[in-house]
Amino acid sequence: MTKEFRRILVVTKPSLMELEGESIPDAVRARLLRRDIETRQSVFDVVHALARRRVLFEVVGRAAARSARGFDLVVVVGGDGTFMSASHAVNAQPVLCVNSDPESSLSLFSCCDRRSFGEAFDAAVAGRLTVTRLNRLRVAVGGRALPFAVTNDILFTHRNPVSMTRYSLEVNGRRERQTSSGVWVCSAAGSTAGSLSAGGRMIPIGSNAAQYVVREPYSFRGIYRLLRGTSDRRIGIVAEGAGTAIWADGLRTPFDVKAGEMIEITTPGPILTVLGYHDSRRRDIFGG
């Protein structure tokens, strides 16, 4: 079935050379410059391909992508970080991801690069691209919902990376007080990121389950029972000390958590529709 994309939002990766230009050491400048040039060329080629097809589009950097309202398709040009950031602006619109630098970036949810974007876009218009629906997580801190649904994961931990984190973990009606380096909670889409490195497992991409993984548990009064597992309803974390926060989808700006406040993660949440994604790639890379 043919799709009509009247207005397209193109979300791009920031230029590291523009952000850090003078402060980048000479030892890595050449490598970062190559990546920067490739990313800029990717944006140029995507924009050129859309202009040739006479469709209306708007280009914004990922930091400026506040809302995709009024657009029919979101095209992400970058890597996984840009994809996650752009997803916060997306409601019902499908997303098509372009890997801006295949030599350096995994860009797990991409289906093309700058050279094959035109072909991928035409396939999207013709309705020939696979459609994958990713479950996102609803997260609230102290009863206040985060301003976006979480696509990948959250990390609850102390702001000081060498400090222990004290909290109570609630999963599927069970509660346990713990001390550790923090807790990962991820969606199926995020189950190959930090939680996998911390000892979790890859969840089938279509699952609505949320997975939790405790990082570096410190137990001197017995063995913790809630170290890793899943829930298809709710996971709660109550902070029992000051100085804690959560980081969502890899954003550099955390959300503070006060002592006694609860972080509530509920699932299923809003769906994110991704075009052209093939889960066989994820299984090949991570051995699922």
C-alpha atoms as a printed R data frame, in Angstrom:
    type eleno elety resid chain resno      x       y      z
1   ATOM     1    CA   MET     A     1  0.000   0.000  0.000
2   ATOM     2    CA   THR     A     2  1.382   3.398 -1.008
3   ATOM     3    CA   LYS     A     3  2.154   5.840  1.806
4   ATOM     4    CA   GLU     A     4  1.803   9.604  1.477
5   ATOM     5    CA   PHE     A     5  4.427  11.549  3.385
6   ATOM     6    CA   ARG     A     6  3.447  15.185  2.845
7   ATOM     7    CA   ARG     A     7  5.750  16.682  5.463
8   ATOM     8    CA   ILE     A     8  8.968  15.127  6.719
9   ATOM     9    CA   LEU     A     9 11.049  16.026  9.752
10  ATOM    10    CA   VAL     A    10 14.766  15.323  9.310
11  ATOM    11    CA   VAL     A    11 16.629  15.061 12.628
12  ATOM    12    CA   THR     A    12 20.409  15.271 12.426
13  ATOM    13    CA   LYS     A    13 23.397  14.436 14.583
14  ATOM    14    CA   PRO     A    14 25.315  17.412 16.024
15  ATOM    15    CA   SER     A    15 28.709  18.269 14.623
16  ATOM    16    CA   LEU     A    16 31.387  17.317 17.130
17  ATOM    17    CA   MET     A    17 33.861  19.636 15.405
18  ATOM    18    CA   GLU     A    18 31.490  22.573 15.877
19  ATOM    19    CA   LEU     A    19 30.840  21.677 19.506
20  ATOM    20    CA   GLU     A    20 34.414  20.912 20.543
21  ATOM    21    CA   GLY     A    21 36.522  22.256 17.669
22  ATOM    22    CA   GLU     A    22 39.414  24.062 19.354
23  ATOM    23    CA   SER     A    23 39.526  21.714 22.358
24  ATOM    24    CA   ILE     A    24 39.934  18.480 20.372
25  ATOM    25    CA   PRO     A    25 43.495  17.102 20.766
26  ATOM    26    CA   ASP     A    26 45.553  16.716 17.610
27  ATOM    27    CA   ALA     A    27 45.930  12.982 18.292
28  ATOM    28    CA   VAL     A    28 42.252  12.350 17.547
29  ATOM    29    CA   ARG     A    29 41.410  15.364 15.390
30  ATOM    30    CA   ALA     A    30 41.924  13.588 12.054
31  ATOM    31    CA   ARG     A    31 39.670  10.677 13.028
32  ATOM    32    CA   LEU     A    32 36.922  12.938 14.350
33  ATOM    33    CA   LEU     A    33 37.200  15.200 11.321
34  ATOM    34    CA   ARG     A    34 36.624  12.215  9.021
35  ATOM    35    CA   ARG     A    35 33.526  11.261 11.008
36  ATOM    36    CA   ASP     A    36 32.305  14.845 10.939
37  ATOM    37    CA   ILE     A    37 32.728  15.113  7.187
38  ATOM    38    CA   GLU     A    38 30.894  11.829  6.642
39  ATOM    39    CA   THR     A    39 27.991  12.938  8.828
40  ATOM    40    CA   ARG     A    40 27.705  16.284  7.034
41  ATOM    41    CA   GLN     A    41 27.773  14.495  3.671
42  ATOM    42    CA   SER     A    42 25.026  12.159  4.883
43  ATOM    43    CA   VAL     A    43 22.788  15.084  5.794
44  ATOM    44    CA   PHE     A    44 23.500  16.723  2.433
45  ATOM    45    CA   ASP     A    45 22.682  13.561  0.482
46  ATOM    46    CA   VAL     A    46 19.453  12.922  2.420
47  ATOM    47    CA   VAL     A    47 18.285  16.493  1.910
48  ATOM    48    CA   HIS     A    48 19.209  16.338 -1.782
49  ATOM    49    CA   ALA     A    49 17.289  13.076 -2.241
50  ATOM    50    CA   LEU     A    50 14.177  14.555 -0.618
51  ATOM    51    CA   ALA     A    51 14.437  17.766 -2.657
52  ATOM    52    CA   ARG     A    52 14.635  15.738 -5.868
53  ATOM    53    CA   ARG     A    53 11.403  14.003 -4.893
54  ATOM    54    CA   ARG     A    54  9.715  17.379 -4.329
55  ATOM    55    CA   VAL     A    55  8.503  16.637 -0.825
56  ATOM    56    CA   LEU     A    56  8.224  19.183  1.962
57  ATOM    57    CA   PHE     A    57 10.764  18.713  4.739
58  ATOM    58    CA   GLU     A    58 12.354  20.506  7.659
59  ATOM    59    CA   VAL     A    59 15.853  19.842  9.020
60  ATOM    60    CA   VAL     A    60 16.608  20.243 12.743
61  ATOM    61    CA   GLY     A    61 19.451  19.207 14.996
62  ATOM    62    CA   ARG     A    62 18.496  16.585 17.549
63  ATOM    63    CA   ALA     A    63 18.688  19.075 20.443
64  ATOM    64    CA   ALA     A    64 16.035  21.199 18.725
65  ATOM    65    CA   ALA     A    65 13.688  18.319 17.897
66  ATOM    66    CA   ARG     A    66 10.949  19.113 20.385
67  ATOM    67    CA   SER     A    67  7.900  17.701 18.612
68  ATOM    68    CA   ALA     A    68  7.101  15.915 15.367
69  ATOM    69    CA   ARG     A    69  3.495  17.082 15.450
70  ATOM    70    CA   GLY     A    70  2.316  18.022 11.974
71  ATOM    71    CA   PHE     A    71  4.822  15.737 10.228
72  ATOM    72    CA   ASP     A    72  4.032  12.413  8.542
73  ATOM    73    CA   LEU     A    73  7.495  10.838  8.752
74  ATOM    74    CA   VAL     A    74 10.623  11.371 10.832
75  ATOM    75    CA   VAL     A    75 13.967  10.681  9.134
76  ATOM    76    CA   VAL     A    76 16.863  10.331 11.582
77  ATOM    77    CA   VAL     A    77 20.372  10.911 10.214
78  ATOM    78    CA   GLY     A    78 22.913   9.787 12.798
79  ATOM    79    CA   GLY     A    79 23.529   6.881 15.136
80  ATOM    80    CA   ASP     A    80 21.729   5.301 18.069
81  ATOM    81    CA   GLY     A    81 22.087   8.419 20.237
82  ATOM    82    CA   THR     A    82 20.396  10.580 17.632
83  ATOM    83    CA   PHE     A    83 17.689   7.949 17.170
84  ATOM    84    CA   MET     A    84 16.960   7.862 20.912
85  ATOM    85    CA   SER     A    85 16.914  11.642 21.184
86  ATOM    86    CA   ALA     A    86 14.642  12.009 18.146
87  ATOM    87    CA   SER     A    87 12.264   9.360 19.468
88  ATOM    88    CA   HIS     A    88 11.316  11.682 22.334
89  ATOM    89    CA   ALA     A    89  9.674  14.014 19.807
90  ATOM    90    CA   VAL     A    90  7.722  11.253 18.093
91  ATOM    91    CA   ASN     A    91  4.165  10.162 18.779
92  ATOM    92    CA   ALA     A    92  2.442   8.213 16.021
93  ATOM    93    CA   GLN     A    93  4.769   9.075 13.132
94  ATOM    94    CA   PRO     A    94  6.905   6.289 11.666
95  ATOM    95    CA   VAL     A    95 10.686   6.691 11.865
96  ATOM    96    CA   LEU     A    96 13.221   5.872  9.141
97  ATOM    97    CA   CYS     A    97 16.839   5.793 10.320
98  ATOM    98    CA   VAL     A    98 19.899   6.583  8.205
99  ATOM    99    CA   ASN     A    99 23.319   5.564  9.522
100 ATOM   100    CA   SER     A   100 25.384   8.709  9.050
101 ATOM   101    CA   ASP     A   101 28.735   6.954  9.519
102 ATOM   102    CA   PRO     A   102 28.645   3.163  9.012
103 ATOM   103    CA   GLU     A   103 32.387   2.880  9.591
104 ATOM   104    CA   SER     A   104 32.117   4.126 13.179
105 ATOM   105    CA   SER     A   105 28.477   3.822 14.201
106 ATOM   106    CA   LEU     A   106 26.338   0.764 14.941
107 ATOM   107    CA   SER     A   107 23.052   2.642 14.386
108 ATOM   108    CA   LEU     A   108 21.148  -0.533 15.208
109 ATOM   109    CA   PHE     A   109 17.750   0.655 13.999
110 ATOM   110    CA   SER     A   110 18.934   2.103 10.692
111 ATOM   111    CA   CYS     A   111 17.949   0.524  7.382
112 ATOM   112    CA   CYS     A   112 20.245   2.463  5.041
113 ATOM   113    CA   ASP     A   113 23.108   4.901  4.716
114 ATOM   114    CA   ARG     A   114 23.387   8.060  2.634
115 ATOM   115    CA   ARG     A   115 24.051   6.107 -0.546
116 ATOM   116    CA   SER     A   116 20.970   3.917 -0.234
117 ATOM   117    CA   PHE     A   117 18.596   6.411  1.390
118 ATOM   118    CA   GLY     A   118 16.771   7.297 -1.823
119 ATOM   119    CA   GLU     A   119 15.979   3.654 -2.481
120 ATOM   120    CA   ALA     A   120 14.864   3.133  1.118
121 ATOM   121    CA   PHE     A   121 12.639   6.213  1.037
122 ATOM   122    CA   ASP     A   122 10.990   5.099 -2.195
123 ATOM   123    CA   ALA     A   123 10.379   1.684 -0.626
124 ATOM   124    CA   ALA     A   124  8.797   3.404  2.396
125 ATOM   125    CA   VAL     A   125  6.494   5.394  0.132
126 ATOM   126    CA   ALA     A   126  5.546   2.197 -1.698
127 ATOM   127    CA   GLY     A   127  4.837   0.448  1.614
128 ATOM   128    CA   ARG     A   128  7.536  -2.154  1.027
129 ATOM   129    CA   LEU     A   129  9.630  -1.593  4.168
130 ATOM   130    CA   THR     A   130  9.143  -3.820  7.171
131 ATOM   131    CA   VAL     A   131  7.297  -2.228 10.076
132 ATOM   132    CA   THR     A   132  8.535  -2.859 13.632
133 ATOM   133    CA   ARG     A   133  6.666  -1.560 16.663
134 ATOM   134    CA   LEU     A   134  8.861  -0.900 19.685
135 ATOM   135    CA   ASN     A   135  7.376  -0.743 23.152
136 ATOM   136    CA   ARG     A   136  8.398   2.307 25.153
137 ATOM   137    CA   LEU     A   137  8.335   2.745 28.925
138 ATOM   138    CA   ARG     A   138  6.394   5.280 30.970
139 ATOM   139    CA   VAL     A   139  8.549   6.700 33.756
140 ATOM   140    CA   ALA     A   140  7.573   8.971 36.645
141 ATOM   141    CA   VAL     A   141  9.653  10.364 39.517
142 ATOM   142    CA   GLY     A   142  7.790  11.326 42.672
143 ATOM   143    CA   GLY     A   143  4.527  11.174 40.732
144 ATOM   144    CA   ARG     A   144  5.838  13.502 37.997
145 ATOM   145    CA   ALA     A   145  5.963  11.897 34.576
146 ATOM   146    CA   LEU     A   146  9.047  12.371 32.450
147 ATOM   147    CA   PRO     A   147  8.287  14.625 29.460
148 ATOM   148    CA   PHE     A   148  8.808  11.731 27.041
149 ATOM   149    CA   ALA     A   149  8.390   7.975 26.808
150 ATOM   150    CA   VAL     A   150 11.651   6.052 27.267
151 ATOM   151    CA   THR     A   151 12.676   4.102 24.184
152 ATOM   152    CA   ASN     A   152 15.854   2.431 25.371
153 ATOM   153    CA   ASP     A   153 16.568   2.435 29.108
154 ATOM   154    CA   ILE     A   154 17.004   4.350 32.326
155 ATOM   155    CA   LEU     A   155 19.858   4.164 34.795
156 ATOM   156    CA   PHE     A   156 19.150   4.939 38.450
157 ATOM   157    CA   THR     A   157 22.325   5.649 40.388
158 ATOM   158    CA   HIS     A   158 24.178   8.125 42.579
159 ATOM   159    CA   ARG     A   159 25.442  11.305 40.954
160 ATOM   160    CA   ASN     A   160 28.882  10.497 42.361
161 ATOM   161    CA   PRO     A   161 30.022   7.374 40.484
162 ATOM   162    CA   VAL     A   162 32.063   6.096 43.448
163 ATOM   163    CA   SER     A   163 29.213   6.381 45.953
164 ATOM   164    CA   MET     A   164 26.933   3.491 46.857
165 ATOM   165    CA   THR     A   165 23.252   3.772 45.994
166 ATOM   166    CA   ARG     A   166 20.654   2.786 48.591
167 ATOM   167    CA   TYR     A   167 17.075   2.081 47.595
168 ATOM   168    CA   SER     A   168 14.152  -0.333 47.722
169 ATOM   169    CA   LEU     A   169 13.329  -2.290 44.579
170 ATOM   170    CA   GLU     A   170  9.746  -3.428 43.900
171 ATOM   171    CA   VAL     A   171  9.004  -5.970 41.181
172 ATOM   172    CA   ASN     A   172  5.864  -8.066 40.661
173 ATOM   173    CA   GLY     A   173  4.649  -7.581 44.227
174 ATOM   174    CA   ARG     A   174  8.034  -8.283 45.854
175 ATOM   175    CA   ARG     A   175 10.132  -5.620 47.601
176 ATOM   176    CA   GLU     A   176 13.755  -5.671 48.668
177 ATOM   177    CA   ARG     A   177 16.110  -3.111 50.186
178 ATOM   178    CA   GLN     A   178 19.411  -3.033 48.361
179 ATOM   179    CA   THR     A   179 22.760  -1.302 48.131
180 ATOM   180    CA   SER     A   180 24.563  -1.331 44.795
181 ATOM   181    CA   SER     A   181 26.016   0.831 42.051
182 ATOM   182    CA   GLY     A   182 22.500   1.375 40.714
183 ATOM   183    CA   VAL     A   183 19.814  -0.249 38.597
184 ATOM   184    CA   TRP     A   184 19.272  -0.475 34.863
185 ATOM   185    CA   VAL     A   185 15.680  -0.741 33.603
186 ATOM   186    CA   CYS     A   186 15.253  -1.258 29.887
187 ATOM   187    CA   SER     A   187 12.708  -1.965 27.187
188 ATOM   188    CA   ALA     A   188 13.121  -4.786 24.672
189 ATOM   189    CA   ALA     A   189 14.752  -2.301 22.298
190 ATOM   190    CA   GLY     A   190 17.241  -1.320 25.003
191 ATOM   191    CA   SER     A   191 18.034  -4.826 26.198
192 ATOM   192    CA   THR     A   192 21.242  -4.978 24.139
193 ATOM   193    CA   ALA     A   193 22.657  -1.800 25.677
194 ATOM   194    CA   GLY     A   194 23.818  -1.126 29.250
195 ATOM   195    CA   SER     A   195 21.684  -3.838 30.837
196 ATOM   196    CA   LEU     A   196 23.207  -6.540 28.633
197 ATOM   197    CA   SER     A   197 26.719  -5.411 29.564
198 ATOM   198    CA   ALA     A   198 25.678  -5.515 33.226
199 ATOM   199    CA   GLY     A   199 24.520  -9.150 33.019
200 ATOM   200    CA   GLY     A   200 21.026  -8.927 31.553
201 ATOM   201    CA   ARG     A   201 19.710 -10.752 28.516
202 ATOM   202    CA   MET     A   202 18.389  -9.773 25.130
203 ATOM   203    CA   ILE     A   203 14.582  -9.575 25.076
204 ATOM   204    CA   PRO     A   204 12.600 -10.383 21.905
205 ATOM   205    CA   ILE     A   205 12.084  -7.118 20.060
206 ATOM   206    CA   GLY     A   206  8.290  -7.364 20.111
207 ATOM   207    CA   SER     A   207  8.044  -7.918 23.865
208 ATOM   208    CA   ASN     A   208  6.258  -5.462 26.164
209 ATOM   209    CA   ALA     A   209  8.361  -6.565 29.144
210 ATOM   210    CA   ALA     A   210 10.683  -4.238 31.034
211 ATOM   211    CA   GLN     A   211 13.934  -5.751 32.305
212 ATOM   212    CA   TYR     A   212 15.774  -4.683 35.454
213 ATOM   213    CA   VAL     A   213 19.439  -5.422 36.226
214 ATOM   214    CA   VAL     A   214 21.159  -4.477 39.486
215 ATOM   215    CA   ARG     A   215 24.707  -3.203 38.999
216 ATOM   216    CA   GLU     A   216 27.436  -4.440 41.322
217 ATOM   217    CA   PRO     A   217 25.229  -5.419 44.285
218 ATOM   218    CA   TYR     A   218 26.780  -4.958 47.717
219 ATOM   219    CA   SER     A   219 25.224  -7.315 50.241
220 ATOM   220    CA   PHE     A   220 26.617  -7.995 53.685
221 ATOM   221    CA   ARG     A   221 23.430  -9.223 55.350
222 ATOM   222    CA   GLY     A   222 22.483 -11.979 52.948
223 ATOM   223    CA   ILE     A   223 21.830 -12.695 49.303
224 ATOM   224    CA   TYR     A   224 19.585 -10.427 47.254
225 ATOM   225    CA   ARG     A   225 16.771 -12.154 45.413
226 ATOM   226    CA   LEU     A   226 15.886  -9.332 43.018
227 ATOM   227    CA   LEU     A   227 19.027  -8.953 40.933
228 ATOM   228    CA   ARG     A   228 17.675  -9.275 37.419
229 ATOM   229    CA   GLY     A   229 14.382 -10.150 35.839
230 ATOM   230    CA   THR     A   230 11.406  -8.762 33.940
231 ATOM   231    CA   SER     A   231  7.977  -7.335 34.531
232 ATOM   232    CA   ASP     A   232  5.136  -6.730 32.107
233 ATOM   233    CA   ARG     A   233  3.405  -4.305 34.470
234 ATOM   234    CA   ARG     A   234  5.423  -2.134 36.851
235 ATOM   235    CA   ILE     A   235  8.854  -1.711 38.438
236 ATOM   236    CA   GLY     A   236  9.303   0.644 41.377
237 ATOM   237    CA   ILE     A   237 12.476   2.050 42.920
238 ATOM   238    CA   VAL     A   238 12.337   4.111 46.119
239 ATOM   239    CA   ALA     A   239 15.439   6.212 46.800
240 ATOM   240    CA   GLU     A   240 16.708   5.828 50.358
241 ATOM   241    CA   GLY     A   241 19.451   8.409 50.224
242 ATOM   242    CA   ALA     A   242 20.285  11.832 48.822
243 ATOM   243    CA   GLY     A   243 22.197  12.587 45.644
244 ATOM   244    CA   THR     A   244 20.559  10.070 43.314
245 ATOM   245    CA   ALA     A   245 19.194  10.615 39.813
246 ATOM   246    CA   ILE     A   246 18.074   8.811 36.692
247 ATOM   247    CA   TRP     A   247 19.551   9.100 33.222
248 ATOM   248    CA   ALA     A   248 17.091   8.278 30.434
249 ATOM   249    CA   ASP     A   249 18.035   7.040 26.946
250 ATOM   250    CA   GLY     A   250 21.630   8.183 27.358
251 ATOM   251    CA   LEU     A   251 20.781  11.872 27.803
252 ATOM   252    CA   ARG     A   252 23.502  13.828 29.551
253 ATOM   253    CA   THR     A   253 21.012  15.762 31.692
254 ATOM   254    CA   PRO     A   254 19.691  13.636 34.559
255 ATOM   255    CA   PHE     A   255 16.425  13.842 36.474
256 ATOM   256    CA   ASP     A   256 17.054  14.257 40.192
257 ATOM   257    CA   VAL     A   257 15.467  11.843 42.664
258 ATOM   258    CA   LYS     A   258 14.960  13.024 46.241
259 ATOM   259    CA   ALA     A   259 15.234  10.730 49.243
260 ATOM   260    CA   GLY     A   260 11.935   8.935 49.711
261 ATOM   261    CA   GLU     A   261 10.731   9.523 46.162
262 ATOM   262    CA   MET     A   262  9.625   6.632 44.002
263 ATOM   263    CA   ILE     A   263 10.655   6.004 40.428
264 ATOM   264    CA   GLU     A   264  7.783   4.196 38.742
265 ATOM   265    CA   ILE     A   265  8.333   2.408 35.433
266 ATOM   266    CA   THR     A   266  5.215   1.028 33.785
267 ATOM   267    CA   THR     A   267  4.734  -1.054 30.671
268 ATOM   268    CA   PRO     A   268  3.384  -1.340 28.044
269 ATOM   269    CA   GLY     A   269  3.782   2.262 27.001
270 ATOM   270    CA   PRO     A   270  3.478   4.267 23.780
271 ATOM   271    CA   ILE     A   271  4.566   2.464 20.617
272 ATOM   272    CA   LEU     A   272  7.384   3.708 18.385
273 ATOM   273    CA   THR     A   273  7.071   2.580 14.751
274 ATOM   274    CA   VAL     A   274 10.375   1.974 12.942
275 ATOM   275    CA   LEU     A   275 10.576   1.350  9.194
276 ATOM   276    CA   GLY     A   276 13.043  -1.035  7.587
277 ATOM   277    CA   TYR     A   277 14.379  -2.588 10.789
278 ATOM   278    CA   HIS     A   278 15.365  -6.267 10.624
279 ATOM   279    CA   ASP     A   279 15.851  -8.037 13.945
280 ATOM   280    CA   SER     A   280 18.139 -10.615 12.365
281 ATOM   281    CA   ARG     A   281 20.900  -8.003 12.502
282 ATOM   282    CA   ARG     A   282 20.474  -7.562 16.248
283 ATOM   283    CA   ARG     A   283 20.537 -11.335 16.791
284 ATOM   284    CA   ASP     A   284 23.649 -11.705 14.636
285 ATOM   285    CA   ILE     A   285 25.512  -9.011 16.560
286 ATOM   286    CA   PHE     A   286 24.473  -9.961 20.078
287 ATOM   287    CA   GLY     A   287 24.005 -13.690 19.679
288 ATOM   288    CA   GLY     A   288 20.310 -13.878 20.482
